[in-house]
Amino acid sequence: MESELVLHNGGCHCKKLLGDSEEFITTYTFGTHTAKHTFCKVCGITSFYTQRSNPDGIAVTLACLDPGTLSHVEIRNFDGKNWEDFYDQSGIALQSKTHSTK
């Protein structure tokens, strides 16, 4: 059974990143350039980014979502120093069409 697609709305602090707002986005990459760290050019908030561990997905900053469409958030604590081990164990890379390699 497939899940129903839920549309989430939201934006950055200054609300410049709403809808089609590429003119207000700046991107920072380093290393393999797989991860794309996006920022609002006006307020500097990271509303979303592309992860190295799952390059086909988009990570969204939950605080940037408008209230009302998010019914549940699962929080998992992990050691930030060894975050790559946590991601390896989570299997998130399997969600990408091209699996990331270190």
C-alpha positions as CSV (number, residue, x, y, z in Angstrom):
1,M,0.0,0.0,0.0
2,E,1.5,3.4,-1.0
3,S,1.4,6.3,1.3
4,E,-0.7,9.4,0.4
5,L,1.5,12.3,-0.6
6,V,1.2,15.2,1.8
7,L,2.1,18.7,0.7
8,H,4.0,20.7,3.3
9,N,4.3,24.5,3.1
10,G,6.7,26.7,4.9
11,G,9.7,28.9,4.4
12,C,12.7,30.6,6.0
13,H,12.6,33.3,8.7
14,C,12.0,36.2,6.4
15,K,9.6,34.2,4.2
16,K,11.6,34.8,1.0
17,L,12.0,31.1,0.4
18,L,8.4,30.3,-0.5
19,G,7.3,28.5,-3.7
20,D,9.4,29.3,-6.7
21,S,12.1,31.4,-5.0
22,E,15.4,30.3,-6.5
23,E,16.6,33.9,-6.7
24,F,16.9,34.0,-2.9
25,I,18.8,30.7,-2.6
26,T,22.5,30.4,-2.3
27,T,24.3,27.0,-2.1
28,Y,27.5,25.8,-0.4
29,T,29.2,22.6,-1.2
30,F,32.6,21.0,-0.3
31,G,34.4,17.7,-0.5
32,T,32.5,15.5,-2.9
33,H,30.0,18.3,-3.7
34,T,27.2,15.7,-3.2
35,A,25.7,17.5,-0.3
36,K,24.1,20.8,-1.2
37,H,23.8,23.2,1.8
38,T,21.2,25.8,0.8
39,F,20.7,29.1,2.6
40,C,18.4,32.1,2.2
41,K,20.4,35.0,0.8
42,V,18.4,37.4,3.0
43,C,18.1,35.8,6.5
44,G,20.6,32.9,6.2
45,I,18.3,30.2,7.3
46,T,18.7,26.6,5.9
47,S,15.2,25.6,5.1
48,F,16.3,22.4,3.2
49,Y,19.4,20.7,1.8
50,T,20.5,17.7,-0.2
51,Q,22.2,15.1,1.9
52,R,25.4,13.2,0.9
53,S,23.9,10.1,2.5
54,N,20.7,10.3,0.5
55,P,21.3,12.6,-2.6
56,D,17.9,11.8,-4.1
57,G,16.1,13.1,-1.0
58,I,15.8,16.5,0.5
59,A,16.2,17.1,4.2
60,V,13.8,19.8,5.5
61,T,14.3,21.9,8.6
62,L,11.2,21.1,10.6
63,A,11.0,24.5,12.2
64,C,10.6,26.0,8.7
65,L,7.3,24.0,8.1
66,D,4.0,25.8,8.6
67,P,1.9,24.1,11.3
68,G,-0.9,21.7,10.4
69,T,0.4,19.1,8.1
70,L,3.0,17.3,10.2
71,S,1.4,14.8,12.6
72,H,4.4,12.9,13.9
73,V,8.2,13.3,14.3
74,E,10.4,10.5,15.4
75,I,13.5,11.7,17.3
76,R,16.6,9.5,17.5
77,N,19.5,10.6,19.7
78,F,23.0,9.8,18.5
79,D,26.6,10.8,19.0
80,G,27.3,13.8,16.8
81,K,31.0,13.0,16.6
82,N,30.2,9.6,14.9
83,W,27.1,10.7,12.9
84,E,28.3,8.8,9.8
85,D,28.0,5.5,11.7
86,F,24.5,6.4,12.7
87,Y,23.5,7.1,9.0
88,D,25.2,3.9,7.9
89,Q,23.1,1.9,10.4
90,S,19.9,3.8,9.5
91,G,19.9,2.5,5.9
92,I,18.9,6.0,4.6
93,A,21.4,5.6,1.7
94,L,19.2,2.7,0.4
95,Q,16.5,5.3,-0.3
96,S,18.6,6.9,-3.1
97,K,18.8,5.6,-6.6
98,T,22.6,5.9,-6.5
99,H,24.0,4.8,-3.2
100,S,26.5,7.1,-1.7
101,T,30.0,5.9,-1.0
102,K,32.6,7.4,1.3
